[in-house]
């Protein structure tokens, strides 16, 4: 017998029993309790990720903490899966499963549920949408997936006069209007979406860029990728010009770089101490400026006379 595998399996079952007793409240949107007898251990190599899973599973500090917790205590909450041929598709528990694999476990405790694609999508999103931190891309993609699935299940975009985006927003703790903004982000190039996740651009700018044609977005991305600055009003101007006359790359580059090469206004000040060497104390500001400008005019005229003549 594989003693390590047996101990891991035993530890998972004991962890679940110690944490929840004989009944477990499943995470995500199932809103139901299952008995300990419904939990089965499934080999990790029999599990596959949910199709188009929008939530990132990163090997970061939080993952390290989760691995340490699983190593010490086992998996405290079972993952949720559905049958998929000879394997199982993860619905809830992608991070736990990855951490379990890193911890050296061969199996994870799971609850098996038969679900349609749309039901599984809604549950998958609900199980993750309340995380403490979500990347903008995660929220944008998952909200779209849930709305699409709800619309499929309801066959239309309204339920009792309430829009799908308002239903989903309420469940996610945001407004329907905020949902619509996040849905717009799905029009971004993947490269620009990554920039948003990495905080290289802010949400307001990303929303404006999402309204541009894909080809124009490519040109904007080239500008951003070399560290070019960008402002909301500049992107809005690109969109306006593209709708009126159609943009090409040269015009786009010119608009994006116009402010970069614009001469900065010069601000020149002369201290009172320096002026006192040349002007008596009773001279007003207007008197001083008058003298200075007369001298500058005289200097300018002399400059013209000194310019070399073409022979």
VEXGU-709195 format. One record per residue (C-alpha): chain; x, y, z. Coordinates in steps of 0.05 Angstrom, whole numbers, plus 5000, padded with zeros to 4 digits. Each point is the difference from the previous one (the first is absolute). Example, Ala and Ser with C-alpha at 12.3 -4.5 7.8 and 13.67 -1.06 7.14 Angstrom:
<rec><chaine>A</chaine><xx>5246</xx><yy>4910</yy><zz>5156</zz></rec>
<rec><chaine>A</chaine><xx>5027</xx><yy>5069</yy><zz>4987</zz></rec>
END
This chain:
<rec><chaine>A</chaine><xx>5000</xx><yy>5000</yy><zz>5000</zz></rec>
<rec><chaine>A</chaine><xx>5023</xx><yy>5071</yy><zz>4985</zz></rec>
<rec><chaine>A</chaine><xx>5004</xx><yy>5025</yy><zz>5073</zz></rec>
<rec><chaine>A</chaine><xx>5009</xx><yy>5073</yy><zz>4981</zz></rec>
<rec><chaine>A</chaine><xx>4939</xx><yy>4999</yy><zz>4955</zz></rec>
<rec><chaine>A</chaine><xx>4960</xx><yy>4965</yy><zz>5055</zz></rec>
<rec><chaine>A</chaine><xx>5020</xx><yy>5052</yy><zz>5052</zz></rec>
<rec><chaine>A</chaine><xx>4983</xx><yy>5058</yy><zz>4953</zz></rec>
<rec><chaine>A</chaine><xx>4931</xx><yy>4970</yy><zz>4987</zz></rec>
<rec><chaine>A</chaine><xx>4989</xx><yy>4987</yy><zz>5073</zz></rec>
<rec><chaine>A</chaine><xx>5023</xx><yy>5071</yy><zz>5018</zz></rec>
<rec><chaine>A</chaine><xx>4951</xx><yy>5031</yy><zz>4949</zz></rec>
<rec><chaine>A</chaine><xx>4941</xx><yy>4961</yy><zz>5029</zz></rec>
<rec><chaine>A</chaine><xx>5020</xx><yy>5016</yy><zz>5071</zz></rec>
<rec><chaine>A</chaine><xx>5009</xx><yy>5074</yy><zz>4983</zz></rec>
<rec><chaine>A</chaine><xx>4931</xx><yy>5004</yy><zz>4970</zz></rec>
<rec><chaine>A</chaine><xx>4969</xx><yy>4963</yy><zz>5060</zz></rec>
<rec><chaine>A</chaine><xx>5036</xx><yy>5044</yy><zz>5052</zz></rec>
<rec><chaine>A</chaine><xx>4980</xx><yy>5064</yy><zz>4963</zz></rec>
<rec><chaine>A</chaine><xx>4927</xx><yy>4986</yy><zz>4986</zz></rec>
<rec><chaine>A</chaine><xx>4978</xx><yy>4938</yy><zz>5038</zz></rec>
<rec><chaine>A</chaine><xx>4952</xx><yy>4955</yy><zz>4962</zz></rec>
<rec><chaine>A</chaine><xx>4971</xx><yy>5054</yy><zz>4955</zz></rec>
<rec><chaine>A</chaine><xx>5037</xx><yy>5048</yy><zz>4955</zz></rec>
<rec><chaine>A</chaine><xx>4974</xx><yy>5065</yy><zz>4969</zz></rec>
<rec><chaine>A</chaine><xx>5028</xx><yy>5002</yy><zz>4930</zz></rec>
<rec><chaine>A</chaine><xx>5034</xx><yy>5063</yy><zz>4976</zz></rec>
<rec><chaine>A</chaine><xx>4978</xx><yy>5039</yy><zz>4939</zz></rec>
<rec><chaine>A</chaine><xx>4927</xx><yy>5006</yy><zz>4982</zz></rec>
<rec><chaine>A</chaine><xx>4974</xx><yy>4930</yy><zz>5017</zz></rec>
<rec><chaine>A</chaine><xx>4969</xx><yy>5023</yy><zz>5066</zz></rec>
<rec><chaine>A</chaine><xx>4994</xx><yy>4929</yy><zz>5024</zz></rec>
<rec><chaine>A</chaine><xx>5030</xx><yy>4954</yy><zz>5052</zz></rec>
<rec><chaine>A</chaine><xx>5028</xx><yy>4932</yy><zz>4982</zz></rec>
<rec><chaine>A</chaine><xx>5014</xx><yy>4942</yy><zz>5046</zz></rec>
<rec><chaine>A</chaine><xx>5071</xx><yy>4977</yy><zz>5011</zz></rec>
<rec><chaine>A</chaine><xx>4982</xx><yy>4936</yy><zz>4964</zz></rec>
<rec><chaine>A</chaine><xx>4990</xx><yy>5039</yy><zz>4935</zz></rec>
<rec><chaine>A</chaine><xx>5073</xx><yy>5022</yy><zz>4999</zz></rec>
<rec><chaine>A</chaine><xx>5046</xx><yy>4956</yy><zz>4958</zz></rec>
<rec><chaine>A</chaine><xx>5074</xx><yy>5005</yy><zz>4988</zz></rec>
<rec><chaine>A</chaine><xx>5017</xx><yy>5010</yy><zz>4926</zz></rec>
<rec><chaine>A</chaine><xx>5071</xx><yy>4993</yy><zz>4971</zz></rec>
<rec><chaine>A</chaine><xx>5026</xx><yy>5068</yy><zz>4980</zz></rec>
<rec><chaine>A</chaine><xx>5021</xx><yy>4973</yy><zz>4932</zz></rec>
<rec><chaine>A</chaine><xx>4926</xx><yy>4985</yy><zz>4987</zz></rec>
<rec><chaine>A</chaine><xx>4981</xx><yy>5073</yy><zz>5008</zz></rec>
<rec><chaine>A</chaine><xx>5001</xx><yy>5052</yy><zz>4944</zz></rec>
<rec><chaine>A</chaine><xx>4989</xx><yy>5075</yy><zz>5004</zz></rec>
<rec><chaine>A</chaine><xx>4933</xx><yy>5031</yy><zz>4984</zz></rec>
<rec><chaine>A</chaine><xx>4997</xx><yy>5020</yy><zz>4926</zz></rec>
<rec><chaine>A</chaine><xx>5021</xx><yy>5073</yy><zz>4991</zz></rec>
<rec><chaine>A</chaine><xx>5010</xx><yy>5007</yy><zz>5075</zz></rec>
<rec><chaine>A</chaine><xx>5007</xx><yy>5076</yy><zz>5009</zz></rec>
<rec><chaine>A</chaine><xx>5033</xx><yy>5001</yy><zz>5068</zz></rec>
<rec><chaine>A</chaine><xx>5076</xx><yy>4999</yy><zz>5005</zz></rec>
<rec><chaine>A</chaine><xx>5035</xx><yy>4946</yy><zz>5040</zz></rec>
<rec><chaine>A</chaine><xx>5067</xx><yy>5032</yy><zz>5017</zz></rec>
<rec><chaine>A</chaine><xx>5060</xx><yy>4974</yy><zz>5037</zz></rec>
<rec><chaine>A</chaine><xx>5003</xx><yy>5061</yy><zz>5045</zz></rec>
<rec><chaine>A</chaine><xx>5006</xx><yy>5012</yy><zz>5075</zz></rec>
<rec><chaine>A</chaine><xx>4927</xx><yy>4981</yy><zz>5013</zz></rec>
<rec><chaine>A</chaine><xx>5010</xx><yy>4935</yy><zz>4963</zz></rec>
<rec><chaine>A</chaine><xx>5061</xx><yy>4985</yy><zz>5044</zz></rec>
<rec><chaine>A</chaine><xx>4957</xx><yy>5012</yy><zz>5062</zz></rec>
<rec><chaine>A</chaine><xx>4946</xx><yy>4953</yy><zz>4972</zz></rec>
<rec><chaine>A</chaine><xx>5052</xx><yy>4946</yy><zz>4986</zz></rec>
<rec><chaine>A</chaine><xx>5026</xx><yy>5005</yy><zz>5071</zz></rec>
<rec><chaine>A</chaine><xx>4930</xx><yy>4997</yy><zz>5028</zz></rec>
<rec><chaine>A</chaine><xx>4983</xx><yy>4938</yy><zz>4959</zz></rec>
<rec><chaine>A</chaine><xx>5066</xx><yy>4968</yy><zz>5019</zz></rec>
<rec><chaine>A</chaine><xx>4985</xx><yy>5010</yy><zz>5074</zz></rec>
<rec><chaine>A</chaine><xx>4925</xx><yy>4990</yy><zz>5002</zz></rec>
<rec><chaine>A</chaine><xx>4977</xx><yy>4968</yy><zz>4936</zz></rec>
<rec><chaine>A</chaine><xx>4945</xx><yy>5029</yy><zz>4956</zz></rec>
<rec><chaine>A</chaine><xx>4946</xx><yy>5030</yy><zz>5045</zz></rec>
<rec><chaine>A</chaine><xx>4946</xx><yy>5008</yy><zz>4948</zz></rec>
<rec><chaine>A</chaine><xx>4985</xx><yy>4951</yy><zz>4943</zz></rec>
<rec><chaine>A</chaine><xx>5004</xx><yy>5022</yy><zz>4927</zz></rec>
<rec><chaine>A</chaine><xx>4939</xx><yy>4996</yy><zz>4956</zz></rec>
<rec><chaine>A</chaine><xx>5004</xx><yy>4961</yy><zz>4934</zz></rec>
<rec><chaine>A</chaine><xx>4956</xx><yy>4972</yy><zz>4946</zz></rec>
<rec><chaine>A</chaine><xx>5012</xx><yy>4937</yy><zz>4959</zz></rec>
<rec><chaine>A</chaine><xx>5034</xx><yy>5011</yy><zz>4933</zz></rec>
<rec><chaine>A</chaine><xx>5012</xx><yy>4935</yy><zz>4963</zz></rec>
<rec><chaine>A</chaine><xx>5049</xx><yy>4958</yy><zz>5039</zz></rec>
<rec><chaine>A</chaine><xx>5023</xx><yy>5060</yy><zz>5040</zz></rec>
<rec><chaine>A</chaine><xx>4969</xx><yy>5058</yy><zz>5039</zz></rec>
<rec><chaine>A</chaine><xx>4995</xx><yy>5074</yy><zz>4986</zz></rec>
<rec><chaine>A</chaine><xx>5015</xx><yy>5047</yy><zz>5057</zz></rec>
<rec><chaine>A</chaine><xx>4945</xx><yy>5049</yy><zz>5015</zz></rec>
<rec><chaine>A</chaine><xx>5024</xx><yy>5027</yy><zz>5067</zz></rec>
<rec><chaine>A</chaine><xx>5069</xx><yy>4990</yy><zz>5031</zz></rec>
<rec><chaine>A</chaine><xx>5052</xx><yy>5015</yy><zz>4946</zz></rec>
<rec><chaine>A</chaine><xx>5048</xx><yy>5033</yy><zz>5049</zz></rec>
<rec><chaine>A</chaine><xx>4991</xx><yy>4946</yy><zz>5053</zz></rec>
<rec><chaine>A</chaine><xx>5013</xx><yy>4946</yy><zz>4948</zz></rec>
<rec><chaine>A</chaine><xx>5063</xx><yy>5035</yy><zz>4975</zz></rec>
<rec><chaine>A</chaine><xx>5025</xx><yy>5010</yy><zz>5072</zz></rec>
<rec><chaine>A</chaine><xx>4986</xx><yy>4927</yy><zz>5016</zz></rec>
<rec><chaine>A</chaine><xx>5042</xx><yy>4979</yy><zz>4940</zz></rec>
<rec><chaine>A</chaine><xx>5057</xx><yy>5046</yy><zz>5023</zz></rec>
<rec><chaine>A</chaine><xx>4994</xx><yy>4970</yy><zz>5070</zz></rec>
<rec><chaine>A</chaine><xx>5010</xx><yy>4931</yy><zz>4972</zz></rec>
<rec><chaine>A</chaine><xx>4929</xx><yy>4974</yy><zz>5007</zz></rec>
<rec><chaine>A</chaine><xx>4975</xx><yy>4951</yy><zz>4949</zz></rec>
<rec><chaine>A</chaine><xx>4926</xx><yy>5007</yy><zz>5015</zz></rec>
<rec><chaine>A</chaine><xx>4951</xx><yy>5055</yy><zz>5022</zz></rec>
<rec><chaine>A</chaine><xx>4933</xx><yy>4993</yy><zz>5036</zz></rec>
<rec><chaine>A</chaine><xx>4944</xx><yy>5016</yy><zz>4952</zz></rec>
<rec><chaine>A</chaine><xx>4925</xx><yy>5004</yy><zz>4993</zz></rec>
<rec><chaine>A</chaine><xx>4974</xx><yy>4976</yy><zz>4932</zz></rec>
<rec><chaine>A</chaine><xx>4941</xx><yy>5035</yy><zz>4969</zz></rec>
<rec><chaine>A</chaine><xx>4964</xx><yy>4990</yy><zz>4934</zz></rec>
<rec><chaine>A</chaine><xx>4991</xx><yy>5069</yy><zz>4968</zz></rec>
<rec><chaine>A</chaine><xx>4987</xx><yy>5031</yy><zz>4932</zz></rec>
<rec><chaine>A</chaine><xx>5053</xx><yy>5046</yy><zz>4970</zz></rec>
<rec><chaine>A</chaine><xx>4961</xx><yy>5062</yy><zz>5020</zz></rec>
<rec><chaine>A</chaine><xx>4986</xx><yy>4976</yy><zz>5071</zz></rec>
<rec><chaine>A</chaine><xx>5074</xx><yy>4983</yy><zz>5009</zz></rec>
<rec><chaine>A</chaine><xx>5022</xx><yy>5068</yy><zz>4973</zz></rec>
<rec><chaine>A</chaine><xx>4955</xx><yy>5038</yy><zz>5048</zz></rec>
<rec><chaine>A</chaine><xx>5025</xx><yy>4959</yy><zz>5059</zz></rec>
<rec><chaine>A</chaine><xx>5073</xx><yy>5007</yy><zz>4979</zz></rec>
<rec><chaine>A</chaine><xx>4993</xx><yy>5076</yy><zz>4997</zz></rec>
<rec><chaine>A</chaine><xx>4961</xx><yy>5004</yy><zz>5066</zz></rec>
<rec><chaine>A</chaine><xx>5054</xx><yy>4959</yy><zz>5034</zz></rec>
<rec><chaine>A</chaine><xx>5054</xx><yy>5051</yy><zz>4982</zz></rec>
<rec><chaine>A</chaine><xx>4967</xx><yy>5068</yy><zz>4989</zz></rec>
<rec><chaine>A</chaine><xx>5000</xx><yy>5018</yy><zz>5074</zz></rec>
<rec><chaine>A</chaine><xx>5075</xx><yy>4993</yy><zz>5008</zz></rec>
<rec><chaine>A</chaine><xx>5035</xx><yy>5055</yy><zz>5039</zz></rec>
<rec><chaine>A</chaine><xx>5039</xx><yy>5020</yy><zz>4937</zz></rec>
<rec><chaine>A</chaine><xx>4983</xx><yy>4990</yy><zz>4927</zz></rec>
<rec><chaine>A</chaine><xx>5039</xx><yy>5024</yy><zz>4940</zz></rec>
<rec><chaine>A</chaine><xx>4958</xx><yy>5043</yy><zz>4952</zz></rec>
<rec><chaine>A</chaine><xx>5007</xx><yy>4947</yy><zz>4947</zz></rec>
<rec><chaine>A</chaine><xx>4973</xx><yy>4946</yy><zz>5047</zz></rec>
<rec><chaine>A</chaine><xx>4940</xx><yy>5042</yy><zz>5018</zz></rec>
<rec><chaine>A</chaine><xx>4986</xx><yy>5019</yy><zz>4927</zz></rec>
<rec><chaine>A</chaine><xx>5005</xx><yy>4930</yy><zz>4972</zz></rec>
<rec><chaine>A</chaine><xx>4962</xx><yy>4966</yy><zz>5057</zz></rec>
<rec><chaine>A</chaine><xx>4942</xx><yy>5049</yy><zz>4999</zz></rec>
<rec><chaine>A</chaine><xx>4992</xx><yy>4990</yy><zz>4925</zz></rec>
<rec><chaine>A</chaine><xx>5001</xx><yy>4925</yy><zz>5008</zz></rec>
<rec><chaine>A</chaine><xx>4947</xx><yy>5002</yy><zz>5055</zz></rec>
<rec><chaine>A</chaine><xx>4954</xx><yy>5048</yy><zz>4962</zz></rec>
<rec><chaine>A</chaine><xx>5005</xx><yy>4958</yy><zz>4937</zz></rec>
<rec><chaine>A</chaine><xx>4983</xx><yy>4937</yy><zz>5039</zz></rec>
<rec><chaine>A</chaine><xx>4942</xx><yy>5034</yy><zz>5037</zz></rec>
<rec><chaine>A</chaine><xx>4973</xx><yy>5025</yy><zz>4934</zz></rec>
<rec><chaine>A</chaine><xx>5004</xx><yy>4930</yy><zz>4972</zz></rec>
<rec><chaine>A</chaine><xx>4963</xx><yy>4973</yy><zz>5060</zz></rec>
<rec><chaine>A</chaine><xx>4947</xx><yy>5054</yy><zz>4998</zz></rec>
<rec><chaine>A</chaine><xx>4999</xx><yy>5005</yy><zz>4924</zz></rec>
<rec><chaine>A</chaine><xx>4997</xx><yy>5076</yy><zz>5004</zz></rec>
<rec><chaine>A</chaine><xx>5037</xx><yy>5058</yy><zz>5032</zz></rec>
<rec><chaine>A</chaine><xx>4946</xx><yy>5022</yy><zz>5049</zz></rec>
<rec><chaine>A</chaine><xx>4969</xx><yy>4964</yy><zz>5059</zz></rec>
<rec><chaine>A</chaine><xx>4938</xx><yy>5032</yy><zz>5031</zz></rec>
<rec><chaine>A</chaine><xx>5021</xx><yy>5066</yy><zz>4969</zz></rec>
<rec><chaine>A</chaine><xx>5071</xx><yy>4997</yy><zz>5028</zz></rec>
<rec><chaine>A</chaine><xx>5060</xx><yy>4998</yy><zz>4954</zz></rec>
<rec><chaine>A</chaine><xx>5049</xx><yy>4943</yy><zz>5005</zz></rec>
<rec><chaine>A</chaine><xx>5056</xx><yy>5050</yy><zz>5014</zz></rec>
<rec><chaine>A</chaine><xx>4962</xx><yy>5026</yy><zz>5061</zz></rec>
<rec><chaine>A</chaine><xx>4987</xx><yy>4930</yy><zz>5026</zz></rec>
<rec><chaine>A</chaine><xx>5073</xx><yy>4980</yy><zz>4992</zz></rec>
<rec><chaine>A</chaine><xx>5024</xx><yy>5067</yy><zz>5028</zz></rec>
<rec><chaine>A</chaine><xx>4958</xx><yy>4993</yy><zz>5063</zz></rec>
<rec><chaine>A</chaine><xx>5028</xx><yy>4930</yy><zz>5012</zz></rec>
<rec><chaine>A</chaine><xx>5071</xx><yy>5025</yy><zz>4989</zz></rec>
<rec><chaine>A</chaine><xx>4991</xx><yy>5061</yy><zz>5045</zz></rec>
<rec><chaine>A</chaine><xx>5005</xx><yy>5052</yy><zz>4944</zz></rec>
<rec><chaine>A</chaine><xx>4949</xx><yy>5040</yy><zz>4960</zz></rec>
<rec><chaine>A</chaine><xx>4973</xx><yy>4981</yy><zz>4932</zz></rec>
<rec><chaine>A</chaine><xx>5035</xx><yy>5060</yy><zz>4971</zz></rec>
<rec><chaine>A</chaine><xx>5067</xx><yy>4975</yy><zz>5027</zz></rec>
<rec><chaine>A</chaine><xx>4986</xx><yy>4932</yy><zz>4970</zz></rec>
<rec><chaine>A</chaine><xx>4990</xx><yy>5033</yy><zz>4932</zz></rec>
<rec><chaine>A</chaine><xx>5067</xx><yy>5035</yy><zz>5006</zz></rec>
<rec><chaine>A</chaine><xx>5035</xx><yy>4935</yy><zz>5016</zz></rec>
<rec><chaine>A</chaine><xx>4965</xx><yy>4966</yy><zz>4942</zz></rec>
<rec><chaine>A</chaine><xx>5029</xx><yy>5054</yy><zz>4954</zz></rec>
<rec><chaine>A</chaine><xx>5071</xx><yy>4980</yy><zz>5021</zz></rec>
<rec><chaine>A</chaine><xx>4991</xx><yy>4934</yy><zz>4963</zz></rec>
<rec><chaine>A</chaine><xx>5009</xx><yy>5039</yy><zz>4935</zz></rec>
<rec><chaine>A</chaine><xx>5073</xx><yy>5015</yy><zz>5019</zz></rec>
<rec><chaine>A</chaine><xx>5059</xx><yy>4967</yy><zz>4967</zz></rec>
<rec><chaine>A</chaine><xx>5027</xx><yy>4947</yy><zz>5048</zz></rec>
<rec><chaine>A</chaine><xx>5066</xx><yy>5038</yy><zz>5003</zz></rec>
<rec><chaine>A</chaine><xx>4965</xx><yy>5064</yy><zz>5022</zz></rec>
<rec><chaine>A</chaine><xx>4957</xx><yy>4960</yy><zz>5050</zz></rec>
<rec><chaine>A</chaine><xx>5065</xx><yy>4975</yy><zz>5030</zz></rec>
<rec><chaine>A</chaine><xx>5025</xx><yy>5071</yy><zz>5006</zz></rec>
<rec><chaine>A</chaine><xx>4937</xx><yy>5017</yy><zz>5039</zz></rec>
<rec><chaine>A</chaine><xx>5010</xx><yy>4941</yy><zz>5047</zz></rec>
<rec><chaine>A</chaine><xx>5073</xx><yy>5022</yy><zz>5010</zz></rec>
<rec><chaine>A</chaine><xx>4976</xx><yy>5071</yy><zz>5016</zz></rec>
<rec><chaine>A</chaine><xx>5040</xx><yy>5029</yy><zz>4942</zz></rec>
<rec><chaine>A</chaine><xx>4936</xx><yy>5035</yy><zz>4978</zz></rec>
<rec><chaine>A</chaine><xx>4939</xx><yy>5018</yy><zz>5042</zz></rec>
<rec><chaine>A</chaine><xx>4928</xx><yy>4978</yy><zz>4992</zz></rec>
<rec><chaine>A</chaine><xx>4976</xx><yy>5066</yy><zz>4970</zz></rec>
<rec><chaine>A</chaine><xx>5051</xx><yy>4997</yy><zz>4944</zz></rec>
<rec><chaine>A</chaine><xx>4988</xx><yy>4925</yy><zz>4988</zz></rec>
<rec><chaine>A</chaine><xx>4925</xx><yy>5014</yy><zz>4992</zz></rec>
<rec><chaine>A</chaine><xx>5014</xx><yy>5053</yy><zz>4948</zz></rec>
<rec><chaine>A</chaine><xx>5049</xx><yy>4955</yy><zz>4962</zz></rec>
<rec><chaine>A</chaine><xx>4948</xx><yy>4945</yy><zz>5000</zz></rec>
<rec><chaine>A</chaine><xx>4956</xx><yy>5044</yy><zz>4956</zz></rec>
<rec><chaine>A</chaine><xx>5053</xx><yy>5003</yy><zz>4945</zz></rec>
<rec><chaine>A</chaine><xx>5004</xx><yy>4955</yy><zz>4939</zz></rec>
<rec><chaine>A</chaine><xx>5046</xx><yy>4940</yy><zz>5010</zz></rec>
<rec><chaine>A</chaine><xx>5050</xx><yy>5027</yy><zz>4949</zz></rec>
<rec><chaine>A</chaine><xx>5004</xx><yy>5067</yy><zz>5036</zz></rec>
<rec><chaine>A</chaine><xx>5008</xx><yy>4963</yy><zz>5065</zz></rec>
<rec><chaine>A</chaine><xx>5061</xx><yy>4965</yy><zz>4970</zz></rec>
<rec><chaine>A</chaine><xx>5031</xx><yy>5068</yy><zz>4985</zz></rec>
<rec><chaine>A</chaine><xx>4984</xx><yy>5025</yy><zz>5070</zz></rec>
<rec><chaine>A</chaine><xx>5031</xx><yy>4937</yy><zz>5029</zz></rec>
<rec><chaine>A</chaine><xx>5065</xx><yy>5012</yy><zz>4961</zz></rec>
<rec><chaine>A</chaine><xx>5002</xx><yy>5070</yy><zz>5029</zz></rec>
<rec><chaine>A</chaine><xx>4987</xx><yy>4975</yy><zz>5071</zz></rec>
<rec><chaine>A</chaine><xx>5049</xx><yy>4942</yy><zz>4995</zz></rec>
<rec><chaine>A</chaine><xx>5059</xx><yy>5047</yy><zz>4991</zz></rec>
<rec><chaine>A</chaine><xx>4978</xx><yy>5042</yy><zz>5060</zz></rec>
<rec><chaine>A</chaine><xx>4961</xx><yy>5053</yy><zz>4962</zz></rec>
<rec><chaine>A</chaine><xx>4954</xx><yy>5042</yy><zz>5044</zz></rec>
<rec><chaine>A</chaine><xx>4925</xx><yy>5002</yy><zz>4988</zz></rec>
<rec><chaine>A</chaine><xx>4941</xx><yy>5040</yy><zz>5025</zz></rec>
<rec><chaine>A</chaine><xx>4925</xx><yy>4988</yy><zz>4999</zz></rec>
<rec><chaine>A</chaine><xx>4987</xx><yy>5062</yy><zz>4957</zz></rec>
<rec><chaine>A</chaine><xx>5052</xx><yy>4978</yy><zz>4949</zz></rec>
<rec><chaine>A</chaine><xx>4966</xx><yy>4931</yy><zz>4992</zz></rec>
<rec><chaine>A</chaine><xx>4932</xx><yy>5035</yy><zz>4995</zz></rec>
<rec><chaine>A</chaine><xx>5029</xx><yy>5043</yy><zz>4944</zz></rec>
<rec><chaine>A</chaine><xx>5024</xx><yy>4938</yy><zz>4963</zz></rec>
<rec><chaine>A</chaine><xx>4931</xx><yy>4969</yy><zz>5004</zz></rec>
<rec><chaine>A</chaine><xx>4968</xx><yy>5065</yy><zz>4974</zz></rec>
<rec><chaine>A</chaine><xx>5047</xx><yy>5006</yy><zz>4941</zz></rec>
<rec><chaine>A</chaine><xx>4994</xx><yy>4927</yy><zz>4983</zz></rec>
<rec><chaine>A</chaine><xx>4924</xx><yy>5004</yy><zz>4997</zz></rec>
<rec><chaine>A</chaine><xx>5003</xx><yy>5063</yy><zz>4958</zz></rec>
<rec><chaine>A</chaine><xx>5055</xx><yy>4986</yy><zz>4949</zz></rec>
<rec><chaine>A</chaine><xx>5033</xx><yy>4935</yy><zz>5019</zz></rec>
<rec><chaine>A</chaine><xx>5070</xx><yy>4997</yy><zz>5030</zz></rec>
<rec><chaine>A</chaine><xx>5064</xx><yy>4972</yy><zz>4972</zz></rec>
<rec><chaine>A</chaine><xx>5062</xx><yy>4984</yy><zz>5040</zz></rec>
<rec><chaine>A</chaine><xx>5037</xx><yy>5064</yy><zz>4982</zz></rec>
<rec><chaine>A</chaine><xx>4943</xx><yy>5045</yy><zz>5025</zz></rec>
<rec><chaine>A</chaine><xx>4991</xx><yy>4957</yy><zz>5062</zz></rec>
<rec><chaine>A</chaine><xx>5075</xx><yy>5005</yy><zz>5017</zz></rec>
<rec><chaine>A</chaine><xx>4998</xx><yy>5075</yy><zz>4989</zz></rec>
<rec><chaine>A</chaine><xx>4942</xx><yy>5010</yy><zz>5048</zz></rec>
<rec><chaine>A</chaine><xx>5030</xx><yy>4953</yy><zz>5052</zz></rec>
<rec><chaine>A</chaine><xx>5067</xx><yy>5035</yy><zz>4998</zz></rec>
<rec><chaine>A</chaine><xx>4978</xx><yy>5072</yy><zz>4989</zz></rec>
<rec><chaine>A</chaine><xx>5004</xx><yy>5018</yy><zz>5074</zz></rec>
<rec><chaine>A</chaine><xx>5066</xx><yy>4965</yy><zz>5008</zz></rec>
<rec><chaine>A</chaine><xx>5035</xx><yy>5046</yy><zz>4951</zz></rec>
<rec><chaine>A</chaine><xx>4962</xx><yy>5063</yy><zz>5017</zz></rec>
<rec><chaine>A</chaine><xx>5048</xx><yy>5054</yy><zz>5027</zz></rec>
<rec><chaine>A</chaine><xx>4990</xx><yy>5011</yy><zz>5074</zz></rec>
<rec><chaine>A</chaine><xx>4981</xx><yy>5072</yy><zz>5018</zz></rec>
<rec><chaine>A</chaine><xx>5059</xx><yy>5038</yy><zz>5030</zz></rec>
<rec><chaine>A</chaine><xx>4990</xx><yy>5036</yy><zz>5065</zz></rec>
<rec><chaine>A</chaine><xx>5054</xx><yy>5051</yy><zz>5015</zz></rec>
<rec><chaine>A</chaine><xx>5004</xx><yy>5039</yy><zz>5065</zz></rec>
<rec><chaine>A</chaine><xx>5052</xx><yy>5051</yy><zz>5024</zz></rec>
<rec><chaine>A</chaine><xx>5009</xx><yy>5010</yy><zz>5074</zz></rec>
<rec><chaine>A</chaine><xx>4988</xx><yy>5068</yy><zz>5033</zz></rec>
<rec><chaine>A</chaine><xx>5072</xx><yy>5000</yy><zz>5023</zz></rec>
<rec><chaine>A</chaine><xx>5027</xx><yy>4995</yy><zz>4929</zz></rec>
<rec><chaine>A</chaine><xx>4952</xx><yy>5053</yy><zz>4973</zz></rec>
<rec><chaine>A</chaine><xx>5021</xx><yy>5049</yy><zz>5054</zz></rec>
<rec><chaine>A</chaine><xx>5070</xx><yy>5003</yy><zz>4969</zz></rec>
<rec><chaine>A</chaine><xx>4971</xx><yy>5031</yy><zz>4937</zz></rec>
<rec><chaine>A</chaine><xx>4936</xx><yy>5037</yy><zz>5020</zz></rec>
<rec><chaine>A</chaine><xx>4986</xx><yy>5052</yy><zz>5053</zz></rec>
<rec><chaine>A</chaine><xx>4950</xx><yy>4982</yy><zz>5054</zz></rec>
<rec><chaine>A</chaine><xx>4947</xx><yy>5048</yy><zz>4974</zz></rec>
<rec><chaine>A</chaine><xx>4994</xx><yy>4963</yy><zz>4933</zz></rec>
<rec><chaine>A</chaine><xx>4935</xx><yy>4962</yy><zz>4996</zz></rec>
<rec><chaine>A</chaine><xx>4993</xx><yy>4930</yy><zz>4970</zz></rec>
<rec><chaine>A</chaine><xx>4972</xx><yy>5031</yy><zz>4937</zz></rec>
<rec><chaine>A</chaine><xx>5060</xx><yy>5048</yy><zz>4995</zz></rec>
<rec><chaine>A</chaine><xx>5049</xx><yy>4942</yy><zz>5008</zz></rec>
<rec><chaine>A</chaine><xx>4964</xx><yy>4957</yy><zz>4948</zz></rec>
<rec><chaine>A</chaine><xx>5000</xx><yy>5058</yy><zz>4951</zz></rec>
<rec><chaine>A</chaine><xx>5075</xx><yy>5010</yy><zz>5005</zz></rec>
<rec><chaine>A</chaine><xx>5014</xx><yy>4926</yy><zz>4994</zz></rec>
<rec><chaine>A</chaine><xx>4957</xx><yy>4992</yy><zz>4938</zz></rec>
<rec><chaine>A</chaine><xx>5032</xx><yy>5061</yy><zz>4967</zz></rec>
<rec><chaine>A</chaine><xx>5068</xx><yy>4971</yy><zz>5012</zz></rec>
<rec><chaine>A</chaine><xx>4977</xx><yy>4932</yy><zz>4973</zz></rec>
<rec><chaine>A</chaine><xx>4973</xx><yy>5034</yy><zz>4936</zz></rec>
<rec><chaine>A</chaine><xx>5067</xx><yy>5035</yy><zz>4991</zz></rec>
<rec><chaine>A</chaine><xx>5037</xx><yy>4933</yy><zz>5011</zz></rec>
<rec><chaine>A</chaine><xx>4955</xx><yy>4965</yy><zz>4950</zz></rec>
<rec><chaine>A</chaine><xx>5013</xx><yy>5052</yy><zz>4946</zz></rec>
<rec><chaine>A</chaine><xx>5075</xx><yy>4995</yy><zz>5010</zz></rec>
<rec><chaine>A</chaine><xx>4994</xx><yy>4924</yy><zz>4995</zz></rec>
<rec><chaine>A</chaine><xx>4970</xx><yy>5008</yy><zz>4930</zz></rec>
<rec><chaine>A</chaine><xx>5055</xx><yy>5046</yy><zz>4977</zz></rec>
<rec><chaine>A</chaine><xx>5053</xx><yy>4950</yy><zz>5024</zz></rec>
<rec><chaine>A</chaine><xx>4970</xx><yy>4942</yy><zz>4961</zz></rec>
<rec><chaine>A</chaine><xx>5046</xx><yy>4978</yy><zz>4943</zz></rec>
<rec><chaine>A</chaine><xx>4976</xx><yy>5018</yy><zz>4930</zz></rec>
<rec><chaine>A</chaine><xx>4997</xx><yy>4949</yy><zz>4945</zz></rec>
<rec><chaine>A</chaine><xx>5047</xx><yy>5019</yy><zz>4944</zz></rec>
END
